[in-house]
Amino acid sequence: MTVWKTKETGLTGHADAVRTLAGRWLKELGDRDFVCSPAGLWLALAAVAAGARGDTAEELRDLLGVAGDEAARAVTGAARELARTDALGVATRVWSRVPVYREYREALPDIAFGPMDPGGIDAWVREATGGLIERLPAAVDENTLLALVNVLALKARWELPFDGSATRHRPFTDAAGVVHAVPTMHRYLPSRDAWTVNGTHVVELRTLAERGGEPARVRFVLGEEGAGPADVLPAAWASGRRRRPVKADAVALALPRFSLRRREDVTSRLPALGVEFATSELADFSGLSPERLRISEVVQEAAVKVAELGVEAAAVTAVVMTRGGPAIPKRVQHIAFDRPFGVVVLDAGGEVPLFTGWQSGAPADR
């Protein structure tokens, strides 16, 4: 089990957990085109983890760094901290067909709660993302008892926009080695806005702070030839001591104008991330509702657009919950036959040992 040590309740205090989640998730996404929001996934799962108990809470804590009451405080602090980033919108809502404990609602004061309304969910998603994402990426039907939805949305202008007249087609070689001509933007950057991390180039484009907050940091990373996303992307958040300055007075940047969109079913990735109880009949969310619930689906849709004037991005993360198994007794004794053990077959009266056996080596299924 990972032991997380944090002193702060906001996202800064749990940055290591979010970065670790990102690294583990990236390894599951493969090398094809994608866009995802590790922070959005962390916020959505942490909000659900606030109502988890027992083994379910422990496995979510191992992944997220928080569960139970601590998760509620972390989600509230993180959302408020993120809201200080200029041009970034953060919102979470819960729609439910089952009762939700008052204590759970009060522990998450910035999250709105309401009755299940599929049409209302889609309208909320469109409004919260500025139309970049049209509807909830998960299916909501009569079996859906609760849906927790988190939205992150950013629309920021570059501090120094690209000159549109300088945009021209340049060759781009894809992962298969095929060369394409793509619209490419050009501008010069001060050398302080570029560095390398273990052979990966990192370039930061500064954004304007137009609403009084702190501007978002937008970084582009270019790895060595053949390197995959799980190796390259973490360079964007590598600590300062790992950075090496570029040996130049300025950087001539050539960046394709691009947009990415991806719907990712995270549910199938959860076992690889260490989450199994939460999606099984043994799920324990007894701190959330008196109804037995389990996670049936975790889905995220994300999109990003980069052009001459700025960047636009949005992510919608949905945690869908359906009916879980029967109530779990409060006191449970776990017995796992995970070391040498014996087997005895007795007569009907339970007194005469008909067969006895001892399994000392690794069991074989013959």
Backbone torsions as a table, in degrees:
resi	resn	phi	psi	omega
1	MET	NA	136.8	176.4
2	THR	-75.6	135.6	176.6
3	VAL	-105.1	115.6	-179.7
4	TRP	-98.1	132.4	178.0
5	LYS	-117.2	113.4	-179.6
6	THR	-134.5	148.9	177.5
7	LYS	-111.3	-15.1	-176.4
8	GLU	-111.4	153.0	-179.2
9	THR	-93.3	-13.8	-179.2
10	GLY	-83.2	-171.5	-178.1
11	LEU	-67.2	-32.2	178.5
12	THR	-58.5	-42.6	-179.9
13	GLY	-68.3	-17.8	-179.0
14	HIS	-120.0	22.6	-178.8
15	ALA	-61.4	-38.5	179.4
16	ASP	-60.2	-41.4	-180.0
17	ALA	-65.0	-41.2	179.7
18	VAL	-66.7	-42.3	179.1
19	ARG	-65.3	-38.8	178.3
20	THR	-66.3	-42.6	175.0
21	LEU	-58.1	-43.4	179.8
22	ALA	-60.7	-46.1	-178.8
23	GLY	-62.6	-41.2	-179.7
24	ARG	-69.2	-38.8	-179.5
25	TRP	-68.9	-40.9	-179.2
26	LEU	-58.4	-35.5	179.5
27	LYS	-65.9	-20.3	-179.0
28	GLU	-92.7	-11.5	-172.5
29	LEU	-87.7	-16.0	179.9
30	GLY	79.4	-168.4	-173.9
31	ASP	-104.4	0.3	-179.3
32	ARG	-78.5	170.2	-178.5
33	ASP	-57.7	135.7	174.3
34	PHE	-159.9	162.1	168.9
35	VAL	-142.5	137.3	-178.4
36	CYS	-148.1	169.2	179.4
37	SER	-126.3	96.6	175.5
38	PRO	-58.9	-39.9	179.2
39	ALA	-64.5	-39.5	178.2
40	GLY	-64.4	-42.1	178.2
41	LEU	-65.0	-41.9	179.5
42	TRP	-62.2	-45.4	-179.3
43	LEU	-61.8	-44.0	-177.8
44	ALA	-66.8	-46.7	-179.6
45	LEU	-68.9	-35.6	178.9
46	ALA	-67.0	-35.8	177.6
47	ALA	-64.1	-39.7	176.3
48	VAL	-69.7	-38.4	-179.5
49	ALA	-62.2	-20.8	177.6
50	ALA	-62.2	-23.8	178.9
51	GLY	-104.0	6.5	-178.7
52	ALA	-85.2	151.0	178.4
53	ARG	-138.2	164.7	174.4
54	GLY	61.1	-140.8	-177.8
55	ASP	-63.1	-32.7	177.8
56	THR	-61.5	-43.4	178.5
57	ALA	-65.2	-39.2	-177.0
58	GLU	-65.7	-41.5	-179.2
59	GLU	-71.0	-34.1	176.3
60	LEU	-70.5	-36.3	176.5
61	ARG	-63.4	-37.9	-180.0
62	ASP	-64.8	-34.1	179.5
63	LEU	-82.9	-42.3	-169.3
64	LEU	-102.2	-18.0	-175.4
65	GLY	88.1	-8.7	-178.3
66	VAL	-146.2	157.1	171.8
67	ALA	-165.4	166.2	179.0
68	GLY	63.0	-146.2	-176.7
69	ASP	-59.4	-35.8	179.7
70	GLU	-63.7	-34.8	178.7
71	ALA	-65.8	-40.4	178.8
72	ALA	-60.1	-45.3	178.8
73	ARG	-64.8	-39.3	-178.7
74	ALA	-66.1	-42.4	179.7
75	VAL	-63.2	-45.6	179.6
76	THR	-62.0	-47.4	179.8
77	GLY	-64.6	-39.9	-178.5
78	ALA	-66.1	-44.7	-179.5
79	ALA	-62.7	-40.8	179.7
80	ARG	-68.7	-35.9	178.1
81	GLU	-67.6	-43.5	179.0
82	LEU	-63.8	-34.2	-179.2
83	ALA	-62.8	-17.4	177.4
84	ARG	-78.0	-10.8	174.8
85	THR	-76.1	122.3	-175.7
86	ASP	-59.0	137.8	175.4
87	ALA	71.2	9.6	178.7
88	LEU	-107.1	127.0	175.8
89	GLY	-104.9	137.5	-179.9
90	VAL	-130.8	128.2	179.5
91	ALA	-152.5	145.0	176.3
92	THR	-138.4	138.3	177.2
93	ARG	-138.9	155.9	177.5
94	VAL	-124.2	129.6	172.6
95	TRP	-114.7	134.1	-171.0
96	SER	-144.1	146.2	170.7
97	ARG	-102.5	-3.7	-177.4
98	VAL	-121.4	159.2	178.0
99	PRO	-62.4	143.2	175.0
100	VAL	-117.5	129.4	-176.3
101	TYR	-57.5	138.3	177.5
102	ARG	-58.8	-38.5	-179.3
103	GLU	-61.9	-37.2	178.0
104	TYR	-66.4	-45.3	179.7
105	ARG	-62.7	-42.9	-178.3
106	GLU	-69.0	-27.7	178.3
107	ALA	-73.4	-15.8	179.7
108	LEU	-123.7	71.4	-171.2
109	PRO	-66.4	-20.6	-177.9
110	ASP	-91.8	0.1	-179.7
111	ILE	-101.8	128.9	178.5
112	ALA	-87.2	145.1	179.8
113	PHE	-123.5	143.3	178.7
114	GLY	-161.8	172.4	180.0
115	PRO	-71.0	156.4	-179.0
116	MET	-59.0	129.9	-177.6
117	ASP	-154.4	87.2	-176.8
118	PRO	-53.6	-43.2	178.3
119	GLY	-65.0	-39.3	178.2
120	GLY	-66.1	-34.5	177.6
121	ILE	-63.5	-47.7	-179.9
122	ASP	-60.5	-42.2	179.3
123	ALA	-63.1	-40.7	179.1
124	TRP	-64.7	-41.2	179.1
125	VAL	-62.6	-44.7	179.5
126	ARG	-60.6	-44.9	-178.1
127	GLU	-67.7	-43.6	-175.6
128	ALA	-68.4	-27.3	-179.5
129	THR	-100.8	8.1	-179.0
130	GLY	63.4	27.4	178.7
131	GLY	84.4	-3.2	-178.9
132	LEU	-66.8	-33.4	174.2
133	ILE	-121.4	124.8	-168.2
134	GLU	-80.9	-33.1	-173.1
135	ARG	-153.9	169.2	178.2
136	LEU	-62.0	131.7	-178.3
137	PRO	-74.8	-9.8	179.8
138	ALA	-105.0	151.9	178.1
139	ALA	-82.2	133.2	176.3
140	VAL	-116.3	119.6	179.6
141	ASP	-131.4	-166.5	-175.3
142	GLU	-67.5	-18.4	178.1
143	ASN	-85.1	-11.0	179.4
144	THR	-76.9	115.9	-179.4
145	LEU	-93.7	-27.3	-178.8
146	LEU	-156.1	140.5	176.0
147	ALA	-133.5	121.3	174.7
148	LEU	-105.3	125.2	-174.0
149	VAL	-126.1	127.8	176.5
150	ASN	-114.0	140.2	177.6
151	VAL	-126.1	132.3	166.6
152	LEU	-119.4	131.5	-178.8
153	ALA	-142.2	132.0	-178.0
154	LEU	-131.1	135.8	172.5
155	LYS	-142.1	103.5	-172.9
156	ALA	-130.4	149.6	177.7
157	ARG	-99.2	147.7	175.3
158	TRP	-68.0	144.3	174.8
159	GLU	-59.9	-40.3	173.8
160	LEU	-125.8	101.0	-177.6
161	PRO	-63.3	156.2	172.8
162	PHE	-73.5	146.1	174.9
163	ASP	-77.9	114.3	-177.2
164	GLY	-59.3	-30.0	-179.3
165	SER	-69.6	-16.4	179.6
166	ALA	-89.0	-9.1	179.3
167	THR	-72.1	127.1	179.5
168	ARG	-149.6	163.1	-178.6
169	HIS	-73.5	132.3	176.2
170	ARG	-134.5	157.1	-179.4
171	PRO	-70.0	141.5	175.5
172	PHE	-134.2	123.3	-178.5
173	THR	-97.6	118.9	-177.0
174	ASP	-79.0	179.6	-174.8
175	ALA	-63.6	-23.5	179.0
176	ALA	-87.8	-1.1	179.4
177	GLY	90.8	4.9	179.8
178	VAL	-84.2	133.9	-178.1
179	VAL	-94.8	131.5	178.8
180	HIS	-125.5	152.6	172.3
181	ALA	-96.7	119.1	-175.2
182	VAL	-128.5	149.1	177.2
183	PRO	-62.5	124.2	-174.7
184	THR	-126.7	130.6	179.9
185	MET	-89.8	152.5	-177.7
186	HIS	-135.6	141.5	170.5
187	ARG	-169.2	164.7	177.1
188	TYR	-98.0	145.7	178.2
189	LEU	-126.1	149.6	171.0
190	PRO	-65.6	147.8	-175.5
191	SER	-62.1	-22.6	179.8
192	ARG	-66.5	-16.9	-178.1
193	ASP	-94.2	15.5	177.4
194	ALA	-143.5	145.1	178.0
195	TRP	-159.0	175.2	176.9
196	THR	-123.1	151.4	174.8
197	VAL	-132.7	106.4	179.8
198	ASN	50.5	46.7	176.8
199	GLY	87.7	-6.5	177.1
200	THR	-95.5	127.8	177.7
201	HIS	-81.8	135.5	177.0
202	VAL	-123.3	127.8	178.7
203	VAL	-124.5	129.7	178.6
204	GLU	-107.2	128.4	173.2
205	LEU	-103.6	123.0	-176.3
206	ARG	-78.9	140.8	177.4
207	THR	-110.7	158.9	179.5
208	LEU	-78.8	144.1	170.9
209	ALA	-100.8	99.1	-173.9
210	GLU	-98.9	-11.0	-174.9
211	ARG	-120.4	16.4	176.0
212	GLY	89.6	-3.2	178.6
213	GLY	-91.9	-170.3	176.9
214	GLU	-90.0	134.2	-175.5
215	PRO	-66.9	146.5	175.6
216	ALA	-68.3	150.2	175.8
217	ARG	-102.3	124.0	-178.9
218	VAL	-115.9	117.1	-176.6
219	ARG	-122.2	142.4	177.2
220	PHE	-115.5	138.6	-175.0
221	VAL	-125.1	137.1	-179.3
222	LEU	-129.6	112.0	-177.9
223	GLY	-88.1	178.5	175.5
224	GLU	-67.6	157.0	-176.2
225	GLU	-56.0	128.9	179.0
226	GLY	91.6	-9.4	-179.7
227	ALA	-72.7	143.0	-178.7
228	GLY	-96.7	172.1	-175.6
229	PRO	-61.5	-36.4	-179.6
230	ALA	-65.1	-25.2	178.2
231	ASP	-88.5	-31.5	-170.7
232	VAL	-91.9	-47.4	-172.0
233	LEU	-59.1	-38.8	179.9
234	PRO	-60.2	-16.4	176.7
235	ALA	-62.7	-24.5	-178.9
236	ALA	-67.2	-26.1	179.8
237	TRP	-115.3	16.6	177.8
238	ALA	-64.5	146.1	-177.9
239	SER	-65.5	159.1	-177.4
240	GLY	-58.2	-32.5	-177.5
241	ARG	-69.4	-16.4	178.6
242	ARG	-92.2	-6.5	-176.4
243	ARG	-84.6	144.1	175.3
244	ARG	-123.0	124.9	-177.3
245	PRO	-66.0	152.5	175.3
246	VAL	-76.4	145.6	-178.5
247	LYS	-94.2	73.4	-178.8
248	ALA	-159.7	164.5	177.9
249	ASP	-88.5	-21.4	179.7
250	ALA	-156.6	166.4	179.5
251	VAL	-122.8	127.3	174.5
252	ALA	-93.3	109.7	-174.4
253	LEU	-97.3	132.0	171.1
254	ALA	-122.4	110.8	-172.8
255	LEU	-126.8	122.5	177.8
256	PRO	-61.5	143.5	169.4
257	ARG	-78.4	127.4	-172.0
258	PHE	-151.8	164.2	171.4
259	SER	-142.0	144.4	179.0
260	LEU	-131.0	145.5	175.8
261	ARG	-146.9	138.2	-179.8
262	ARG	-152.7	134.8	169.0
263	ARG	-103.5	121.7	-175.5
264	GLU	-118.8	122.2	173.8
265	ASP	-82.7	99.9	-176.7
266	VAL	-75.2	-19.5	-176.5
267	THR	-53.0	-44.8	-177.5
268	SER	-69.6	-17.1	-179.8
269	ARG	-91.3	-14.4	-172.7
270	LEU	-59.9	-42.0	178.2
271	PRO	-58.5	-38.6	178.5
272	ALA	-67.1	-23.5	178.1
273	LEU	-89.4	-1.8	177.1
274	GLY	95.4	13.3	-178.4
275	VAL	-108.0	112.1	179.9
276	GLU	-131.4	-43.7	179.0
277	PHE	-58.1	-41.9	-172.4
278	ALA	-62.8	-23.9	-178.7
279	THR	-103.9	1.7	-175.2
280	SER	-103.0	177.5	175.8
281	GLU	-66.4	-14.4	179.6
282	LEU	-90.4	2.0	-178.3
283	ALA	-56.1	139.0	-178.9
284	ASP	-126.3	97.1	174.6
285	PHE	-114.0	43.3	-176.3
286	SER	-70.6	-8.1	173.5
287	GLY	-89.0	-1.9	-177.7
288	LEU	-104.6	-47.0	-174.4
289	SER	-149.7	153.3	173.8
290	PRO	-70.6	-16.5	177.1
291	GLU	-79.8	146.2	174.7
292	ARG	-73.6	123.1	-177.6
293	LEU	-128.4	151.7	170.8
294	ARG	-141.1	156.0	176.7
295	ILE	-76.1	121.5	178.8
296	SER	-101.5	-22.9	-176.9
297	GLU	-158.8	136.0	169.5
298	VAL	-127.1	116.3	-174.9
299	VAL	-131.4	141.2	175.0
300	GLN	-131.7	134.5	168.9
301	GLU	-115.6	131.4	-178.3
302	ALA	-135.4	152.4	179.2
303	ALA	-146.7	148.1	175.8
304	VAL	-144.8	139.3	176.7
305	LYS	-128.7	129.2	178.3
306	VAL	-123.0	123.6	-178.3
307	ALA	-142.1	-172.8	-173.2
308	GLU	-61.5	-35.1	-174.2
309	LEU	-89.8	-25.6	-177.6
310	GLY	172.9	-159.5	-175.6
311	VAL	-130.2	142.0	176.6
312	GLU	-132.0	132.1	-178.2
313	ALA	-148.7	150.6	176.8
314	ALA	-154.2	149.8	175.1
315	ALA	-143.0	135.0	175.6
316	VAL	-118.6	120.7	179.4
317	THR	-115.1	124.2	-178.5
318	ALA	-116.6	129.4	171.2
319	VAL	-110.6	110.6	-176.0
320	VAL	-102.0	134.0	-176.8
321	MET	-123.7	136.3	176.4
322	THR	-121.9	-174.9	-175.7
323	ARG	-67.7	135.2	179.0
324	GLY	-92.3	-164.3	-178.8
325	GLY	-82.6	-173.5	178.5
326	PRO	-64.1	161.0	-177.9
327	ALA	-57.2	138.5	178.8
328	ILE	-90.0	129.0	177.7
329	PRO	-55.7	146.1	-178.3
330	LYS	-64.4	-36.1	-179.9
331	ARG	-108.1	118.6	-176.8
332	VAL	-127.7	129.9	174.7
333	GLN	-103.2	115.8	-179.8
334	HIS	-88.5	127.0	176.8
335	ILE	-127.6	113.8	-179.9
336	ALA	-115.0	125.8	178.1
337	PHE	-82.2	72.4	-174.6
338	ASP	-114.1	23.1	175.1
339	ARG	-151.4	174.4	-177.4
340	PRO	-49.4	134.5	-177.0
341	PHE	-144.7	166.2	-178.5
342	GLY	-113.9	161.7	175.5
343	VAL	-135.3	137.1	-179.3
344	VAL	-135.4	130.2	175.2
345	VAL	-109.1	123.3	-175.5
346	LEU	-110.7	165.1	175.0
347	ASP	-71.1	176.6	-176.6
348	ALA	-60.0	-29.1	179.3
349	GLY	-83.2	-6.8	177.7
350	GLY	73.7	27.1	-175.9
351	GLU	-122.3	-29.1	-175.1
352	VAL	-104.4	118.8	178.0
353	PRO	-74.0	107.4	179.0
354	LEU	-77.8	-41.2	178.0
355	PHE	-140.3	144.8	171.8
356	THR	-134.4	149.9	179.4
357	GLY	-152.0	160.9	179.8
358	TRP	-139.5	124.1	179.5
359	GLN	-102.0	103.5	-178.4
360	SER	-104.0	-29.3	178.0
361	GLY	-93.5	-174.0	178.4
362	ALA	-66.0	124.4	-178.6
363	PRO	-59.2	138.7	177.5
364	ALA	-117.0	135.8	179.2
365	ASP	-96.1	100.6	-176.4
366	ARG	-101.8	NA	NA
